[in-house]
Amino acid sequence: MSLFNIMAVSASALEAQSVRLNTISSNLANSQVVSSTPEGAYQARYPVFETLLQDGLGDAEGAAGVRVAEIVESQLPPRQEFSPSHPLANEEGYIYRSNINPVDEMANMISASRSYQSSIEAMNTAKQLIQRTITLGR
């Protein structure tokens, strides 16, 4: 694997983690949204990653990046809460909250942030190795 392929693999990881961070942000922003029906409640969204094999990264052996295959909605049911005085309460007095757990989302955000930082470190290391290789020829 050449040093330039390290850049391509790391760049694909940066892009995937960026999508992950955006979906986490969207989930957190909608964590307190309420609805009068279970169907109207916000459902958490999560990216699904897949391996980006050698075809997408040149002919390097062993090079495999990552990409977002799709973004799926959580299948967990929304939280039902009895609140008859709420303006969005249905006939029985219930409102429906999103199925998002902010603590889990924050843990996912920390994980995505660390993965993003690791990819940047890999790119910086590859850059330093390329620069040292260039100076060897002088």
C-alpha positions as CSV (number, residue, x, y, z in Angstrom):
1,M,0.0,0.0,0.0
2,S,1.5,3.3,-1.0
3,L,1.4,6.4,1.2
4,F,-1.1,8.0,-1.2
5,N,-3.5,5.2,-0.7
6,I,-3.4,5.8,3.0
7,M,-4.6,9.3,2.3
8,A,-7.5,7.9,0.2
9,V,-8.5,5.4,2.9
10,S,-8.3,8.1,5.6
11,A,-10.3,10.5,3.4
12,S,-13.1,8.0,3.0
13,A,-13.1,7.5,6.8
14,L,-13.3,11.2,7.3
15,E,-16.3,11.5,5.0
16,A,-18.1,8.6,6.6
17,Q,-17.6,9.9,10.2
18,S,-18.7,13.3,9.0
19,V,-22.0,11.8,7.9
20,R,-22.2,10.0,11.2
21,L,-21.7,13.2,13.2
22,N,-24.4,15.0,11.1
23,T,-26.9,12.2,11.8
24,I,-26.1,12.3,15.5
25,S,-26.6,16.1,15.5
26,S,-29.9,15.7,13.8
27,N,-31.0,13.1,16.3
28,L,-30.0,15.3,19.3
29,A,-31.7,18.3,17.8
30,N,-35.0,16.3,17.5
31,S,-34.7,14.4,20.8
32,Q,-37.4,16.5,22.5
33,V,-39.8,16.7,19.6
34,V,-43.4,15.5,20.4
35,S,-46.3,14.4,18.2
36,S,-49.9,13.4,18.7
37,T,-49.4,10.1,16.8
38,P,-46.8,7.4,17.0
39,E,-46.2,7.8,13.2
40,G,-45.5,11.5,13.6
41,A,-42.8,11.1,16.2
42,Y,-39.2,11.6,15.1
43,Q,-37.3,8.3,14.6
44,A,-33.6,8.2,15.2
45,R,-31.5,7.8,12.1
46,Y,-28.2,5.9,11.8
47,P,-25.7,5.6,9.0
48,V,-24.8,2.1,7.8
49,F,-21.1,1.8,6.7
50,E,-19.8,-0.6,4.2
51,T,-16.3,-1.4,3.0
52,L,-15.1,0.4,-0.1
53,L,-12.9,-2.2,-1.7
54,Q,-9.9,-1.8,-3.9
55,D,-11.9,-0.9,-7.0
56,G,-12.7,2.5,-5.5
57,L,-9.2,3.2,-4.3
58,G,-6.9,2.1,-7.2
59,D,-4.9,-1.1,-7.5
60,A,-3.3,-1.2,-4.1
61,E,-3.4,-4.5,-2.3
62,G,-5.1,-4.4,1.0
63,A,-6.5,-0.9,0.6
64,A,-10.1,-0.8,1.8
65,G,-11.9,2.4,2.7
66,V,-15.4,3.0,4.0
67,R,-18.5,4.6,2.8
68,V,-22.0,5.2,3.9
69,A,-24.3,2.6,2.3
70,E,-27.5,4.1,3.6
71,I,-29.1,5.9,6.5
72,V,-31.7,3.8,8.3
73,E,-34.4,4.8,10.8
74,S,-34.6,3.1,14.2
75,Q,-37.3,0.5,14.6
76,L,-37.8,1.2,18.3
77,P,-41.3,2.5,19.1
78,P,-41.7,6.2,20.2
79,R,-42.1,6.9,23.9
80,Q,-45.7,7.3,24.9
81,E,-46.4,9.8,27.7
82,F,-49.6,10.7,29.4
83,S,-50.0,14.5,29.3
84,P,-53.6,15.5,28.8
85,S,-52.9,19.3,29.2
86,H,-50.3,19.3,26.3
87,P,-51.6,21.0,23.1
88,L,-50.6,18.0,21.0
89,A,-52.2,15.4,23.2
90,N,-54.5,13.0,21.4
91,E,-58.1,12.0,22.5
92,E,-56.8,9.7,25.3
93,G,-54.4,12.4,26.6
94,Y,-51.1,10.9,25.2
95,I,-48.3,12.5,23.4
96,Y,-45.5,10.6,21.6
97,R,-41.8,11.5,22.0
98,S,-38.9,10.5,19.8
99,N,-37.1,7.2,20.5
100,I,-33.8,9.0,21.0
101,N,-31.7,8.4,24.1
102,P,-29.5,11.6,24.4
103,V,-26.9,9.7,26.5
104,D,-26.4,7.1,23.8
105,E,-26.2,9.8,21.2
106,M,-23.5,11.6,23.1
107,A,-21.5,8.4,23.5
108,N,-21.9,7.8,19.7
109,M,-20.7,11.4,19.1
110,I,-17.6,10.9,21.2
111,S,-16.9,7.7,19.3
112,A,-17.4,9.4,15.9
113,S,-15.2,12.3,17.0
114,R,-12.4,10.0,18.1
115,S,-12.6,8.1,14.8
116,Y,-12.4,11.3,12.9
117,Q,-9.3,12.4,14.9
118,S,-7.7,9.0,14.3
119,S,-8.1,9.4,10.6
120,I,-6.6,12.9,10.7
121,E,-3.6,11.5,12.6
122,A,-3.2,8.7,10.0
123,M,-3.2,11.4,7.2
124,N,-0.7,13.6,9.1
125,T,1.6,10.6,9.7
126,A,1.5,9.7,6.0
127,K,2.2,13.3,5.1
128,Q,5.2,13.4,7.3
129,L,6.5,10.1,5.8
130,I,6.1,11.5,2.3
131,Q,7.9,14.7,3.2
132,R,10.8,12.7,4.8
133,T,10.9,10.5,1.7
134,I,11.3,13.6,-0.5
135,T,14.1,15.0,1.6
136,L,16.0,11.7,1.3
137,G,16.5,12.3,-2.4
138,R,18.4,15.6,-1.8
